[in-house]
């Protein structure tokens, strides 16, 4: 179900506030996002295949420690293949829009984020007050 325009603006306002007020948290969360690169997938698959080969060698020569080592190599290859790729860092925080482009409640109230949200909630519940 799509969001209304007012709900989209409210969500964007909340995101901007999060970026501005807690940039350390945002940096930690966005750093973990990313897709594995083709290089890491290829190297991980090769590592996993090498681990399988070492497990088989350990079974053939009946040495459990070599089999365990092969399993560890296989696991490390899979984890390496699934790890998120390293991406170039983006800008620290997105730019907030100018006061004339929808930030009127911010410039008029000057209160905290929760105060602005409460004002918007009151306006939403009482349409006559908002106009």
Secondary structure, 3 states (H helix, E strand, C coil): CCCCHHHHHHHHHHHHHHHHHCHHHHHHHHHHCCCCCHHHHHHHHHHHHHHHHHHHHHHHCCCHHHHHHHHHHHHHHHHHHHCCCCCCCCCCCCCCCCCCCCCHHHHHHCCCHHHHHHHHHHHHHCHHHHC
